[in-house]
Amino acid sequence: MWTLANISGENTLLYRDQILEQGILNMIVKELGRTPKKIVYYRIAAWLISNLVRGEPFPSYSKVNY
């Protein structure tokens, strides 16, 4: 997850869009609901999610809708 957060935070939106195309956001949300994790895990997940939903132009709603 750390790697995806780094990649999606790049200045180019190409990486963000490619990650979203793979359905990573849905996987992360499901994983967060399964078992309790350490706080560091949630911080990295929040960082990744914030990178995936930002940028100009914003990603399409269908890609970030869970």
N, C-alpha and C positions, 0 to 999 in steps of 0.2 A: 504494500500500500504506500509505503514511503516513496518508492521509486515512481509510482504512478502520480503521486502528488507533485514530485519534482518535475516530471515530464509535462504534466498538464499545466503547470505554472509558467511554462516558457512563454515568451512574448508572442509567438505565433499560435494561432488558434487551430492550426492543423492537427496538432497532437491532441488537444482537448476534444476536438470533434471525432477523431479516430478512437479515442478511449470511450467516448459516449456511444459510438456505433457498436461497440462490443458488448454493451449492456452492463458495464462495470458498476454503474450507479445502483441498479437494482440489486446486484450481488452484494454490494456494501451494505445497503439498507437491511437486507435479509440477514446478513452475517451479524450485524450489530444487535439484532433482536434475538439471536439464538442463545448465547450464554454470556454471563457477565465477563467483562474484560477489564484489564488494568486501565487506568485513566489515560495513560500514554496512547493506548490503542484508539480511544475515543478522540483524542486530540488530533492524531494523524488522520483519522477518518473525517473529522470536521474540516481539516485543512484540505484534504483531497476533494471533498464535496464542494467546498467554497471555490476551489479552482475550476471545478467542472461547470459551475453555474454562472461564472462571471465572464466578462470579455465583451468587446464590441465587434461585431454584433453578438447579441446574446444567443446561446444555443436555442434551437427550436424547442418549443414546449413539449412536443412528443418525445424528445430525447431525454428530458429531465423529469418527466412526469412519472411518478411511481405508482 
